[in-house]
Amino acid sequence: MVREASSRCQGLLGVSFIRYDPSMDPLQFTPPPLAPLAERMRPETIDQVVGQPKILGPGGPLRAVIEREAYRAFLFWGPPGTGKTTVGRIIAVRSKARFVQRSAALTGVKDVRQTLEASQFRFRTEGARDLLFLDEIHRFNKAQQDVLLSFLEEGSVIFVGATTENPSFALNAALLSRCQLFRFEPLGDIAIRELIDRALGDPQGLSGQLTLDEAAIDALVGLSDGDGRRALTTLELATSIADGGTIGIDVIRRAVQRKGLRYDRAGDEHYDLISALHKSVRNSDPDATLYWMARILEGGEDPRFIARRLIRMASEDVGLADPRGLEQAIAASRAVEAVGLPEGDLALAQAAVYLACAPKSNALYVGMGEAYHDVRERPTAEVPLHLRNAPTRLMKGLGYGDGYRYAHDCEDGVASMPCLPEELLSRRYYRPTNRGFEERVAARLEWLRARTKTSEGDLAQRNVNGNTESL
């Protein structure tokens, strides 16, 4: 829907304002005077955008593209409230294109196709281009994204796709190859403070009617979590419940109630945070372990997922350096199944800190990886005759089981016979470290391997002879 609007645009990241044009799709459905504060503080130029120095600062790649007016197809990737829509509108104004905004969360592929066809017709008949801003583009599956391809190749429309999800996983390769990708970072504390100062003093904002004390500003910056829109929305709510001209930290806390964390069980934050937890445990840092654990739990992650990852950490990064680590992880998993959250959070924390403080070994992880490699890449090795089962007379006649020795009947419970195929006798998959309990394992293993080594040649020869006789 296109609507005639005020001569000044309301928005997020600045103090000067874009003039509305009747040909532009409005960003809000309310008249500008009633628009939210975050919508009344949107910058007009690239210089007024804060918080993206890598791509929009002097010499930044996106700034260079905009200044050269080399408009084609862009993908903006970043968390909410970082200026993706703002930059899209600025590009539309600079390129004199009609701004058409759609959301893949609310619009079907059919509507997007019709929009693109209308833009294509306008370009061919009037020589004027539209800028299609497709928000939440990751909501389209990879097959649905194909509808964009032919229009992007033709160049009849300026395309900007915005996503909060990693394009490598959410978007198909054909679309990625046709677009320039730019990463928008969460806004830093300085940028958020600049937004707050602008909003407090600007006539289109709060017009200097209210002030924030330093504690309130610090709280607002922290609670915004790098999201400029959230900072301004919280500020606006705080002004509506403030009693006087100065807003204190208590008012900010009342306005927020609870910090909203960026977290999606199927998104980047899910994988990034669990990776941070795993690597903190691996690096023996219990403080970082507890912080990332709290971040994940506060974000609403399924505690059973965390428990499964702890079990993996126990074997991958601790292993036999401390076998009790696996016991702790399994106990935490059972505790979570029994009591859930919030009662089970300390069981997860206990297991995670235990693993972080335990001696480390990845010998099992490395050894298993090498064994998998040999199974997958080498020719399939035959089971040595002495290890084969011989339930029938025919099998016994073929030499199955010949030379097998029952370990419990041998001195020290160890038979002097190799168990690897002949072509793999030199392979050593498990190489224990000298850390923790695994140091004792290493000493015993050295003795065991020395004991069996002397018999490997004789037994291998017997296998060869047995095969020859059976032929």
Sequence and secondary structure as in RCSB ss.txt:
>XXXX:A:sequence
MVREASSRCQGLLGVSFIRYDPSMDPLQFTPPPLAPLAERMRPETIDQVVGQPKILGPGGPLRAVIEREAYRAFL
FWGPPGTGKTTVGRIIAVRSKARFVQRSAALTGVKDVRQTLEASQFRFRTEGARDLLFLDEIHRFNKAQQDVLLS
FLEEGSVIFVGATTENPSFALNAALLSRCQLFRFEPLGDIAIRELIDRALGDPQGLSGQLTLDEAAIDALVGLSD
GDGRRALTTLELATSIADGGTIGIDVIRRAVQRKGLRYDRAGDEHYDLISALHKSVRNSDPDATLYWMARILEGG
EDPRFIARRLIRMASEDVGLADPRGLEQAIAASRAVEAVGLPEGDLALAQAAVYLACAPKSNALYVGMGEAYHDV
RERPTAEVPLHLRNAPTRLMKGLGYGDGYRYAHDCEDGVASMPCLPEELLSRRYYRPTNRGFEERVAARLEWLRA
RTKTSEGDLAQRNVNGNTESL
>XXXX:A:secstr
      SS   SS SS     TTS  S SS GGGS HHHH   SSGGG  S HHHHSTT HHHHHHHHT  SEEE
EE  TTSSHHHHHHHHHHHHT EEEEEETTT  HHHHHHHHHHHHHHHHHHS  EEEEEETGGGS TTGGGGGHH
HHHHTSEEEEEEESS HHHHS HHHHHHSEEEE     HHHHHHHHHHHHH TTTTTTS EE HHHHHHHHHHHT
T HHHHHHHHHHHHHH SSSEE HHHHHHHHSS      TTSHHHHHHHHHHHHHHHTT HHHHHHHHHHHHHTT
  HHHHHHHHHHHIIIIIGGGSTHHHHHHHHHHHHHHHH TTTTHHHHHHHHHHHHHS    HHHHHHHHHHHHH
HHS      GGGS   SHHHHHTTTTTT   GGGSGGG  S   S GGGTT       SSTTHHHHHHHHHHHHH
HHHHHHHHHHHHHHHHHHHH 
